[in-house]
Amino acid sequence: MAVTIRLARMGAKKKPFYRLVVADSRFPRDGRFIEVVGTYDPNHNPPAINLNQERIASWLKKGAHPTNTVKSLLKKAGLISGGKGSSVAASTAGLPPA
């Protein structure tokens, strides 16, 4: 089972609100998920980001792959390193980046 950390869209038309969810990669974007690990509201200025850092770190250690958008949100929050060419799984597992 390939597990990803991705955004699930909520909110009304033209007013998006996102949940950061841990889900099987085979499920649809807004479909079934394993756990909600945060929220992202781009309507605020600056955008509001609420993360459960302990749970996100736990899922990354277990091998969950964040999408590109989630990866950029995690970099802004300081949960992952933003070095060029570094991967999230390598940085959390203690392995050298590929």
Secondary structure, DSSP 8 states (H G I E B T S, - for coil): --EEEEEEEEEETTEEEEEEEEEETTS-TTS--SEEEEEEETTSSS-EEEE-HHHHHHHHHHT-EE-HHHHHHHHHHTSS---TT--HHHHHHT----
